[in-house]
Amino acid sequence: QVQLVESGGGLVQPGGSLRLSCAASGFTFSSYTMNWYRQAPGKERELVAGISRTGGSPNYADSVKGRFTISRDNAKNTVTLQMNSLRPEDTAVYYCNARRVLQTYWGQGTQVTVSS
């Protein structure tokens, strides 16, 4: 049974930090590119950050470059998103995503709210 379980979301003030984690099980984690997406109310889901199977070549949306860092641990089957200097516009549900050719899995999402 494939599972992607996100954790670490919550309420934070502007300028604060959060660390999201995604625990994967039920598939060969190291064979998948891992991504974080987000979806704000009334908006389409967007790609925030991605990382290759080996942990190299991280890529980021322009809106989060320099503030967010994605990393993965293939020994622990986890991917994390360190989010610093958070802004109100970062408020969204954040989703963990595993992808390879013709196959993709999603987590259930974790809410991040940036507000004073």
GIKA-V879286 format. One record per residue. N is the residue number from 1. SS is DSSP state (hx for helix, st for strand, lp for the rest). D_CENTER is the distance of its C-alpha to the mean C-alpha in Angstrom with 1 decimal. Layout:
BEGIN
n;ss;d_center
N;SS;D_CENTER
N;SS;D_CENTER
END
This chain:
BEGIN
n;ss;d_center
1;lp;20.8
2;lp;17.2
3;st;14.7
4;st;10.9
5;st;10.9
6;st;8.3
7;st;10.0
8;lp;10.5
9;lp;10.5
10;st;13.9
11;st;16.4
12;st;16.8
13;lp;19.4
14;lp;19.0
15;lp;18.7
16;lp;17.1
17;lp;14.1
18;st;11.4
19;st;9.4
20;st;6.7
21;st;7.4
22;st;7.4
23;st;11.1
24;st;12.4
25;st;16.0
26;lp;18.7
27;lp;18.0
28;lp;18.3
29;hx;14.9
30;hx;16.3
31;hx;17.4
32;lp;14.1
33;st;11.9
34;st;8.2
35;st;5.7
36;st;2.8
37;st;5.7
38;st;7.7
39;st;11.3
40;lp;13.9
41;lp;17.3
42;lp;19.5
43;lp;17.1
44;lp;15.7
45;lp;12.1
46;st;10.8
47;st;8.7
48;st;7.0
49;st;6.7
50;st;8.0
51;st;10.0
52;lp;13.3
53;lp;14.8
54;lp;16.6
55;lp;14.0
56;lp;15.8
57;lp;15.4
58;lp;12.0
59;st;11.8
60;st;10.7
61;lp;11.8
62;lp;15.0
63;lp;14.2
64;lp;11.8
65;lp;13.7
66;lp;15.3
67;lp;13.3
68;st;9.7
69;st;9.5
70;st;7.4
71;st;9.5
72;st;10.6
73;st;13.7
74;lp;15.5
75;lp;18.2
76;lp;16.2
77;lp;13.8
78;st;10.7
79;st;7.5
80;st;6.5
81;st;5.3
82;st;8.8
83;st;9.7
84;lp;13.4
85;lp;16.1
86;lp;14.3
87;lp;16.3
88;hx;17.3
89;hx;15.9
90;hx;12.3
91;lp;13.2
92;st;11.4
93;st;9.9
94;st;6.1
95;st;5.7
96;st;4.9
97;st;7.5
98;st;10.2
99;st;12.9
100;st;16.3
101;lp;19.5
102;lp;20.5
103;st;17.9
104;st;14.5
105;st;12.9
106;st;10.6
107;lp;9.8
108;lp;11.6
109;lp;9.1
110;st;9.4
111;st;11.4
112;st;11.1
113;st;14.6
114;st;16.0
115;lp;19.8
116;lp;23.0
END
